[in-house]
Amino acid sequence: MSEREHRLDGMVRLGQGRTAEIFAWRDGRVLRLYREGTSRVVAQRELRVARCVHESGIPSPAIYPADGGDGLIDLNGRCGFAMERIDGPSMLDSLTSRPWAMLRQALRFAGVHRQVHQAAVTGLPSQREQFLAMVDRIVEDVGADVVARVRTRIERLWEGNAVCHGDSHPDNVMLAARGPVVIDWGPATWGCRAADVARTVYLLRHGTPPEGIGPIGRLLIAGFGKRFQILYLRSYLRGSSVTRRDVMDWMPVICALRLAEGISQERARLRRVVLRAFGRSRRMGG
């Protein structure tokens, strides 16, 4: 990628995800700038969530809304908001450069995730409502009857009022001088801890690596992902009221929700898993 592609109006891009890019901003801050086509409502929601999370005391970046208006910054037809710049590598960067420290980082990651789940935050959206809305998107992939069964499973399993990050993985934990800092709070909700843990287990075992990871990094992730997941889950469950069975019961639902995200590299496998788990695999040959 060229230097020009790493910059926007003189700003250096520091990172990127599927919905937004992170650029160096003034006064020691960064700008989370949403990609073209992202709804302004989505950006406003994520701004509110990020502020609520930081104000609760969870280790997360401070948020700096724009003065006036809806708090968003407009740039080149895109919108975003300013955040504290967190210096230091992500936990994923640390793992790919020092894989021998996997056990220590897995224990650390599990501890951070438990800390998030134990926090008290008001003003977050409902995980249950988010899940039910998302699963309707997969009707064309798996059919209305399977969607109905997924919805029934969600209603049966869902309980709780924990803070759920919604996308917790090592690339969303920055190893700052002050300790681990959790970033990318856009999907955060209040809801079921076991569902949030199941999402993390899926990402560690099967998730597509973040954009910008080179071939060597991808090989390392493929190599340590499953082992890291085992260590993380074992550590998280130790002393927790969440059980392994709770997490495994959520896995087919998490796969259905992941299918709703439209990630092409994972679609075929996810469709097979969902059809097998919810009863249409034999009739459809999937």
HUWO-V121855 format. One record per pair of residues at least 4 apart in sequence whose ideal C-beta (glycine too) atoms are under 8 Angstrom apart, sorted by the first residue. I is the first residue (numbers start at 0). J is the second residue. D is the distance in whole Angstrom. If there is no record, write none. Layout:
((I;J;D) (I;J;D))
This chain:
((0;4;5) (0;5;6) (1;5;7) (2;6;7) (5;11;6) (5;12;5) (6;10;6) (6;11;6) (6;12;7) (7;12;7) (7;20;8) (7;22;6) (7;32;7) (7;74;8) (7;75;7) (8;74;7) (8;75;7) (10;22;4) (10;23;6) (10;24;7) (10;30;7) (11;22;7) (11;23;5) (12;20;6) (12;21;7) (12;22;5) (12;23;8) (13;21;5) (13;22;7) (13;23;6) (13;29;6) (14;20;7) (14;21;4) (14;211;7) (15;19;7) (15;20;4) (15;21;7) (15;210;6) (15;211;6) (16;20;8) (16;183;7) (16;209;7) (16;210;7) (17;210;8) (18;33;6) (18;34;6) (18;37;6) (18;41;8) (18;185;7) (19;31;5) (19;32;6) (19;33;5) (19;34;6) (19;37;7) (19;79;7) (19;185;8) (20;31;8) (20;32;5) (20;34;7) (21;29;5) (21;30;7) (21;31;6) (21;32;8) (22;29;6) (22;30;5) (22;32;6) (23;29;6) (23;30;8) (23;84;7) (24;28;4) (24;29;5) (24;30;4) (24;81;5) (24;84;8) (27;83;8) (27;84;5) (28;63;6) (28;81;5) (28;82;6) (28;83;6) (28;84;6) (29;60;8) (29;81;7) (29;82;5) (29;83;8) (29;84;5) (30;72;7) (30;74;8) (30;79;5) (30;80;8) (30;81;6) (30;82;8) (31;45;8) (31;79;5) (31;80;6) (31;81;8) (31;82;6) (32;74;6) (32;77;5) (32;78;8) (32;79;4) (33;37;4) (33;41;7) (33;42;5) (33;77;6) (33;78;6) (33;79;6) (34;77;7) (35;76;7) (35;77;6) (37;41;6) (37;42;6) (37;77;8) (37;78;8) (38;42;7) (39;43;6) (39;69;8) (39;71;7) (39;78;6) (40;44;6) (41;45;6) (41;185;8) (42;46;6) (42;71;6) (42;78;5) (42;79;7) (42;80;7) (43;47;7) (43;69;6) (43;70;7) (43;71;7) (44;48;6) (44;124;7) (44;185;8) (45;49;6) (45;184;7) (45;185;4) (46;50;7) (46;62;7) (46;64;6) (46;70;6) (46;71;7) (46;80;5) (47;51;6) (47;122;7) (48;52;6) (48;122;8) (48;123;6) (48;124;7) (48;184;5) (48;185;7) (48;187;5) (49;53;6) (49;59;7) (49;60;7) (49;62;5) (49;80;8) (49;82;7) (49;184;5) (49;185;8) (50;54;6) (50;62;5) (50;64;7) (51;55;7) (51;120;5) (51;121;7) (51;122;4) (51;123;6) (52;57;5) (52;59;5) (52;120;6) (52;123;8) (52;162;7) (52;184;5) (52;187;6) (53;57;7) (53;59;5) (53;60;7) (53;61;6) (53;62;6) (55;118;5) (55;119;6) (55;120;4) (55;162;8) (56;118;7) (57;114;7) (57;115;6) (57;118;5) (57;120;7) (57;162;7) (57;181;7) (58;111;8) (58;114;8) (58;177;8) (58;178;6) (58;179;6) (58;180;5) (58;181;6) (59;180;6) (59;181;5) (59;182;7) (59;184;6) (60;82;4) (60;83;4) (60;84;8) (60;85;6) (60;180;7) (60;182;6) (61;82;7) (61;83;4) (62;80;7) (62;81;8) (62;82;6) (62;83;8) (63;80;7) (63;81;4) (63;82;7) (63;83;8) (64;70;3) (64;71;8) (64;80;6) (64;81;8) (65;70;6) (65;71;6) (65;72;5) (65;80;7) (65;81;8) (70;80;6) (71;78;4) (71;79;7) (71;80;6) (72;78;7) (72;79;5) (72;80;6) (72;81;7) (73;77;7) (73;78;5) (74;78;8) (74;79;7) (85;173;4) (85;175;5) (85;180;5) (85;182;7) (86;175;6) (86;176;7) (87;173;5) (87;174;5) (87;175;4) (87;176;7) (88;92;4) (88;93;5) (88;96;8) (88;173;7) (88;174;6) (89;93;7) (89;169;7) (89;170;5) (89;171;7) (89;172;7) (89;173;6) (89;174;7) (90;94;6) (90;104;6) (90;107;7) (90;108;6) (90;169;4) (90;170;7) (90;172;4) (90;173;8) (90;174;6) (90;179;7) (91;95;6) (91;168;7) (91;169;4) (91;170;4) (91;209;7) (91;220;8) (92;96;6) (92;170;8) (93;97;6) (93;100;7) (93;104;6) (93;174;6) (94;98;6) (94;100;7) (94;101;6) (94;104;6) (94;169;6) (94;219;7) (94;223;7) (94;227;7) (95;215;8) (95;216;5) (95;219;5) (95;220;7) (98;219;6) (98;222;8) (98;223;6) (100;104;6) (101;105;6) (101;223;6) (101;226;7) (101;227;6) (101;230;7) (102;106;6) (102;230;6) (103;107;6) (104;108;6) (104;169;7) (104;227;8) (105;109;6) (105;227;5) (105;230;4) (105;231;5) (105;234;6) (106;110;6) (106;230;7) (106;234;5) (107;111;7) (107;179;6) (108;112;6) (108;169;6) (108;172;6) (108;227;8) (108;231;6) (109;113;6) (109;230;8) (109;231;5) (109;232;8) (109;234;4) (109;235;4) (110;114;6) (110;234;7) (111;115;7) (111;172;6) (111;179;5) (111;181;6) (112;116;7) (112;164;8) (112;167;6) (112;195;8) (112;196;7) (112;199;7) (112;231;8) (112;235;6) (113;117;6) (113;235;6) (113;239;7) (114;118;7) (115;162;6) (115;163;8) (115;164;6) (115;167;7) (115;181;6) (116;161;4) (116;162;6) (116;163;7) (116;192;5) (116;195;7) (117;161;8) (118;162;5) (119;162;8) (120;162;5) (120;189;7) (123;162;7) (123;187;6) (123;188;6) (123;189;4) (124;128;7) (124;129;6) (124;187;8) (124;188;5) (124;189;8) (125;129;6) (125;188;6) (125;189;7) (125;190;7) (126;130;6) (126;157;7) (126;163;5) (126;165;8) (126;188;4) (126;189;6) (126;190;3) (126;191;6) (126;194;7) (126;195;8) (127;131;6) (127;153;7) (127;157;5) (127;190;6) (127;191;8) (128;132;6) (129;133;6) (129;186;8) (129;188;6) (130;134;6) (130;153;5) (130;157;7) (130;194;8) (130;252;7) (130;256;6) (131;135;7) (131;150;6) (131;153;6) (133;256;5) (133;259;4) (134;146;6) (134;149;5) (134;150;6) (134;153;7) (134;252;8) (134;255;6) (134;256;6) (134;259;6) (135;146;6) (136;259;4) (136;261;8) (137;141;5) (137;145;8) (137;146;6) (137;149;8) (137;255;6) (137;258;5) (137;259;5) (137;273;7) (138;142;7) (138;143;6) (138;146;5) (140;258;6) (140;266;8) (140;270;6) (140;273;8) (141;145;4) (141;146;7) (141;255;8) (141;258;8) (141;270;7) (141;273;5) (141;274;6) (141;277;7) (141;279;7) (142;146;7) (142;279;6) (143;147;6) (144;148;7) (144;278;8) (144;279;7) (145;149;6) (145;273;7) (145;274;7) (145;277;5) (145;278;7) (145;279;5) (146;150;6) (147;151;7) (148;152;6) (148;277;4) (148;278;6) (149;153;7) (149;251;8) (149;252;6) (149;255;5) (149;273;7) (149;277;6) (150;154;6) (151;155;6) (152;156;6) (152;251;7) (152;252;5) (152;277;8) (153;157;6) (153;252;6) (156;191;7) (156;193;8) (156;194;7) (156;248;6) (156;249;6) (156;252;7) (157;190;7) (157;191;5) (157;194;7) (158;191;6) (159;190;6) (159;191;4) (159;192;6) (159;193;8) (160;189;6) (160;190;7) (161;189;7) (161;190;7) (161;191;7) (161;192;4) (161;195;7) (162;187;7) (162;189;6) (163;187;7) (163;188;5) (163;189;7) (163;190;5) (163;191;7) (163;192;7) (163;194;7) (163;195;4) (164;171;7) (164;181;7) (164;184;7) (164;186;7) (164;187;6) (164;195;6) (165;185;8) (165;186;3) (165;187;5) (165;188;6) (165;195;7) (165;198;7) (166;171;6) (166;183;6) (166;185;8) (166;186;5) (166;198;7) (166;202;8) (167;171;6) (167;181;8) (167;195;7) (167;198;7) (167;199;5) (167;202;8) (168;199;6) (168;202;5) (168;203;7) (168;206;7) (169;227;8) (170;209;5) (171;181;6) (171;182;5) (171;183;5) (172;179;5) (172;180;7) (172;181;6) (172;182;7) (173;179;7) (173;180;5) (173;181;8) (173;182;6) (174;179;6) (175;179;7) (175;180;5) (190;194;6) (190;195;7) (191;195;7) (191;249;8) (192;196;6) (192;239;8) (192;241;5) (193;197;6) (193;241;5) (193;242;8) (193;245;4) (193;246;5) (193;248;8) (193;249;6) (194;198;7) (194;249;5) (194;252;7) (194;253;7) (195;199;7) (196;200;6) (196;232;7) (196;235;6) (196;241;6) (196;246;5) (196;249;8) (197;201;6) (197;246;5) (197;247;8) (197;249;4) (197;250;5) (197;252;8) (197;253;5) (198;202;6) (198;253;5) (198;256;8) (199;203;6) (199;228;8) (199;231;7) (200;204;6) (200;228;6) (200;231;8) (200;232;6) (200;246;6) (200;250;7) (201;205;6) (201;206;7) (201;250;7) (201;253;5) (201;254;7) (201;257;6) (202;206;4) (203;224;5) (203;225;7) (203;227;6) (203;228;4) (203;231;7) (204;224;6) (204;225;6) (204;228;5) (205;265;7) (205;268;7) (206;265;8) (207;262;6) (207;264;5) (207;265;6) (208;212;4) (208;216;7) (208;217;5) (208;220;5) (212;216;4) (212;217;6) (212;220;7) (213;217;7) (214;218;7) (215;219;6) (216;220;6) (217;221;6) (218;222;6) (219;223;6) (220;224;5) (223;227;5) (224;228;6) (225;229;7) (226;230;7) (227;231;6) (228;232;6) (229;233;6) (230;234;6) (231;235;6) (232;236;6) (232;243;7) (232;246;7) (233;237;7) (235;239;6) (235;241;7) (236;241;6) (236;242;7) (236;243;6) (236;246;8) (241;245;5) (241;246;7) (242;246;7) (243;247;6) (244;248;6) (245;249;7) (246;250;7) (249;253;6) (250;254;6) (251;255;7) (251;272;7) (251;273;7) (251;276;4) (251;277;7) (252;256;6) (253;257;6) (254;258;6) (254;269;5) (254;272;5) (254;273;6) (254;276;7) (255;259;7) (255;269;8) (255;273;5) (255;277;8) (256;260;7) (257;262;7) (257;265;7) (257;269;6) (258;265;8) (258;266;7) (258;269;4) (258;270;6) (258;273;6) (261;266;7) (262;266;7) (265;269;5) (266;270;6) (267;271;7) (268;272;6) (269;273;6) (270;274;6) (270;285;7) (271;275;6) (271;280;7) (271;285;6) (272;276;6) (273;277;6) (274;278;8) (274;279;5) (274;280;4) (274;283;6) (274;285;5) (275;280;4) (275;285;8) (279;283;5) (279;285;7) (280;284;8) (280;285;5))
